[in-house]
């Protein structure tokens, strides 16, 4: 659950940055032939709405309508009891509290005859009840997939987001340093130390996974309690700060040379070139690339796969990549991971 402070800080995310994001999004909508764009949000899918409004939604369904002109509308099923708080942490968009967000947004579309082609981000994943209410209230509208327009506007990381990502990464890095591989004997102690450090440092969310014995299994699990730690184990910290997410992975009880390799490789990643091919070309001596996963924030989910061992691809310059790698080096497994903004260093 979200247990950190959820508040808008104008120093971290200035109103001017949100205005620029909205302008960029509307430009992408025009290029993709959209008269309006609808963004869905709930507890596991907060990122698109947070990017546009600075609000981190939770629990209840909500829809954000971005018209081609005028103020956006945020319709949420959250109670009116929290309306004042929502407005205080959401400097963008008119707020409407309603048990049927789809009906309200549909009515707004119906009131604008020019809103004929309406994009919905991740259309196929929109709950049926919301879609039915939209379609019933705005029968003149044609609903299409809005992901291409949103991703075009979302691809570049602006200065405000760069600062939030840096803070989240600093929290994750410091939290992993709380693991004492020489002294800790069970998984629960290591996991607890990492989560405690991340929460105390201001993370609004922290999900800690562990591979307690790499000699047995390299898969990460959510684990606490007395499971014993092997001579080599790995911990993954997924951390959010103001809805900006990063992952850090660190292997403990391993050689000390591979960590710098990952940092150097990330710093030299080139845009538009397949990530896996770049990794394979820069492997440290005695290492084999077993798998990799590249993730980014491109939609409503905090991090989504954009390239992997089975689907190698490049990314645009200036975009966020959270890279997780599994190597075998000198016969032993090694796992690592870190975020980078490509081609900006």
N, C-alpha and C positions, 0 to 999 in steps of 0.2 A: 504494500500500500504506500501511497505518498505520505511521507511524514515530515518532509522538509518545509521550509517557509516558501509559500507561493505568493509572491508580490511583484509588482512592476516597479523596477528601478529605472528612472529616466536617465540616470548616468550610464547605466549599462546598456539600455536599449532606448535611445532617444526617440522622441516622437518623429523627428525628421527621418530616422532610419525606417520606421514603420511606414511613413508616407512614401518613401522611395521604393519600398517593397511593393506597396499597393500600385504605384505608378508602373513599376516593372511588370507586375502581374497583368495589369490592364493592357499594357502593350503586347504582351504575349497572347492575351485573349483576342485582341484585334487581329493579330497575325494568323491565328488559328480559326478565325471566323466565329467566335463566340460572342453572344450578346450579354451573357452573364455566366458566372461560374459558382458552383455550389461545392463547399468543402464539408465533409462529415467528420465528426469527432466523437469519441467516447474514451473510456479509461485507457485501453491499450493503443488507441490511435489518436494521440493529441497533437502530432507534430505540424500538420499543415495549418490548422487553425492557430496554433501558437506562433508559427512563423509570421502570419499576417497580423495578428492582434496582440501578441505578447501574453495572451492568457493561456494558462495550462489547464485544460478541462479535466474533469474527473467524473467517473461513475455514469452520469446520465447522458443520453443521446443529445446531440446538438447539431445544428446546421448553420453554416456561415454563407450568406448570399453576398457575392461580390458582383454588383451590377457594373455595366460599362461606364456609368456616371453616377455620382452621388455617394451617399454614405452606405457602407455595407450594413447588413442586418444579421445579428447573431440571435438565433432562436434556440433556446435551451429548455429541456424538460426539468432542469433544476428549479427548486421552489423559489417563489418570490422572497422568501425569508433571506435568501443570500444574494438578492439582486444588488443591494448597495455594495456588498463586498466584490461581486463580479465586476461591477462598473469601475470600482477603484483600482482593479488590477488588469483592466482591459481598456486601454485608451483608444481603441479603434472599434467602430461599429455600434449601431443602435442595438440595445438589448431588449429582447422580448422573452419573458418567461411564459411557457405554455406547455401543456401536456402533449401537444401534437405539433412539433416543430415543422414537420413536412407540410401541414395544412397552412401554417402561417407563411412559410416561404413561398408556397404555391400561390397564395393570395397576393403576395407582393409581385410575383411574376405576372399574374393575371391583370394586375393594375397597370402593367407596362406592356402595351401591345408590341413594342419594338423588341421585346425579349423573346425572340422566336427560336433561336438556337442556344440551348443552355447546356454548358458542360458540367458534368458531375465527376469530381475526382474519384477514381476507382469505382466506377458506376456499378460493376458487377458485384461489388462488396457492400453496396448500400442496402441496409435492411429493407425488406419488402414493404413493411408498413409505411415507412417514410416515403418510399418511391410511390406507393399507391396514393398517398395523400397529396404528394406533389402533382402527380398526373391528373388526379381528380380536380384539383383546384386550378390548374393551369393547362387546360386541354389544348390550347393553341401552341404550347411550347414543344419543341423537339429536343429530347434529352440525348446527349451524346457523351462519349468518354472525354473527360477534361484533363487527363493526365499529361498529354503532350504539352498543353499550354502551361500547366502548373510547373512541370519539370523544367521547361525552358526558362521560366522566371526564377526558379529555385536553384539552378545549377551553380551559380557563383556565390561564394560565401562573402558577405559584406563585413565591414569592420566591426559592427556590433556583435554579430554572430561569432566572429573570430575571437573576440574577447571572452564570450561565454564558453566556447569550446576550450580555450586555453585554461580557463578556470576549472572546468570539468576534468580536463586531462591532468592538471596539477593535483586535484583531489584524488583521482584514481591512482596516479603514480605514487603519491605519498602513502596512500592506504596500503598498497602492495608492499611498500617498504616496512610495514609493521610486522610482516611475517618473519619469524626467526627460525630458519630451517634447522639450525643446530639444536634448538631447545624445544621446538614444538613437536609433539609426537602423534597427535590425532587431528583429523580434519576439522572438527568443530572448533577447536581453538584457533586454527589458522583462519577459517572463514569468519569467525566472530571478530577477530582482531581487525580484519580488513573492513568489514562492514561498520564496525564501531568507529574506526578512523575516518571513513568516508562520511558517515552521518555527522560526526562532530565537526567536520570541516565544512559542512553546509550543503552536502548533496541532498537534493529533494527526493531522489530515488537511488538505490544501490542494490544491484543484484549480483551476488557473488557465487561463482561456480568453481568447482575444484575437480581436478583429476588426481586423486590421492596417491596413485602409484602408477607412474608412466610405464614401468616394466610390465604391468598387467593390462592396462587399458588407457588409451590417450583421450577418451571421451570425457567431456565435462559434465558434471551432475550438480544439482542443488543438494547439498549434503551438509548435515551437522552431526553432532554426536561423537562417538568414540571410534569411528572408522580409522584404522591406523594409517599413518603417512609412510610412503615408501622412501627409499633413498633419493629418488627423483620424483617430484610432483609439480603440478602446475596450478596456478590460480588465475581466474579471469574475473576482472572487476568491470561491470557495466554500470556507468555512473551518469546521472543527469544533473545538470545545474541549469535552472531556468529553462527547462525543456530542451537543452542542448546535450546530446548524448555522445559519449565516447566509450570505447572498450580498451582495456589494457590487459595483456596476458603476459605472465612471467613464469618461467620454469625455475624451480629451486633445486639445489643439489646438482647442478649441471656445470658445464664449463663456463668460464667468464668471458669468452671471446665472441659468442654468438649474439649477445644483446647489442653490442656496438654495431654488428653487421646489420641488424634490423634497422637501427636508427639511421645508419648511413644509406641504406637502400631506400628507405622512405624519403630521405632528403633529396634523392636524385631521381625519383620517379618522374618519368616524362608523360605529359598528357597525350591522349589519343593513341598511345601505343599499348598493346595488350599487357596487362599487369603481370600475368603469369610468366610470359616470355621474358620480361625484365627481371623478375625474381630469379628465374632459371639461369640467366646470363651472369648473375652476380653472386652466386652461391659461395659460401666460405669453403675452404679446403676440406675435403672429406665429407661433404654434406650432400644429401639428396633431397630435393623438394618433393614431399609426399602429397601435400594439398595446401590450398590457400582459399580464403574467402575475403572478398572486398565488399564492404557495405557502405551505404551513404544514406543521408536523409533526403529522400526524393518524393515523399508522399505523406500519407497520414501516419504511417508507422515510424517510430523513432529512427530505426536503422533497417534498411532493406538491402538484400544482395544485389550487387550490380555487376559482379564478375566472380568467377570461381574456377576451380580446377576443371570442371566440366563445361564451362562457358566463359572462356577467357575474353576479355574486352578491355578497351581503354576508357578513359574518363576525360571530360573537358578540363582545361586549365582553370584553376581557381576553385575547383570543387573539393568537397570533403571526401576522404577515403579512410575508412576504419579497416585496417588490414590485419587478418589473423592468419598465421602461417604454421604449418607443421613440417618439420625437417627430421631426417635421420642423419645424425652426424657421428661418424666413427662407431656405427652400430647402435647408438642410443637415440631415443626420441627426444625432440626439443620442440616446445611450443612457445610462440611469442605473438604479440599483437600490440598495435598502437595506432593512433590516428595521425593523419597528415592532411594538409591542404596542398593539393598537387601544384608543383611548379611555382611556388610563391616564396621559396627560401633562397 
